[in-house]
Each structure stands twice: as C-alpha cells, then as structure tokens.
Amino acid sequence: MRQDWKTLIEDLFFIIGTGRCGTTLFQSMLSSHSQIAVLPETGFFWKFDPVINFNDPLAESQIEAYICSCTENWWWQDLGLDSEAFAYAVREGMRSSQEIFLGILGQL
C-alpha cells in the first residue's frame, strides 16, 4: 500500500464542483475512457481525515482508535476497502493525512 504513493500522486487529479453543476455527467464521460480510473466519492475529508478527531500525523497512542473509527464506519464498508491491509499500513507508519488519503485511493 505505502509503496504506491509516489506513482499515484504523479497522475492524481480532482474534479470538484457544487451541486447540480455537471460533475456527475463529467464523471460519466471520463469513466468511459479506458485509461482513466474514476473512483467513488470517498468522504475522506469529512469522515476519515485524522485531523478531524485526532492529530495529523497520528500519535502512536491514537493509532488503534483511529483504525477502529475508520473501519467500523458504514461508509468505509460501503467503499469495500480492505480493513486489515489498512490497519497494517497505519501500524507500520502510514500516519499523515496525505499518506492515509493516498493509501485509500490506492486501494480503490
């Protein structure tokens, strides 16, 4: 999980917009391209970003509580993320918001 950050960030881009501005249509158009992966909305910045309820980077004493707060969330389960791989990566040193976000994108 951790080794993919550098290559992932080189090709990463975001499409953002307000409600009813055409981003869903644009997402559908991009999804039809064979070399573009359009990921689902992760909710990361309002559900899983450590800075919301913990520290950024995570303190050693916060790791287990943070892992539980993510992996027990219904949104996490809806995304179909591998909870064991995520927990392992966080325990092994993936602690900053950036690292965690890119790790989640790498899983998706």
Buried (B, 14 or more C-beta within 10 A) or exposed (E): BBEEBEEEEEEEEEEEEEEEEEEEEEBEEEEEEEEEEEEEEBBBEEBBBBEEEBBBBBEEEBBEEBBEBBBEBEBBEEBEBEBEEBBBBBEEEBBBBEBBBBBBBBBE
